[in-house]
């Protein structure tokens, strides 16, 4: 899956998600809009892919080189580890999983996607 974020003129953020659906054997795309909840320098946003309905999108951790990020949804149902690379170093993964568990996420339920498809 890839996610591309672009700043719009009205200060909202265009979110362009693309992912490979292994069951259907094809790429899928979802375009949404994100807005900052508070200050623009705080990684707390609300994101919508379905009209007026927004959901939480909170950056919990980021590595010092801005290559990897741990992102939490508005509940313990959603969490993502984002990477600019196709793989995540084990030490970064372990650190992020520890943080997620401390928050209350059941990390054993995570789905680890092999990034071997290109679009």
Secondary structure, DSSP 8 states (H G I E B T S, - for coil): -EEEEEE-TTS-EEEEEEEEETTTTEEEEEEEEEEESS-TTS-EEEEEEETTEEEEEEEEEE-TTSSEEEEEESSTT-EEEEESSSS--HHHHHHHHHHHHHHT--GGG----------
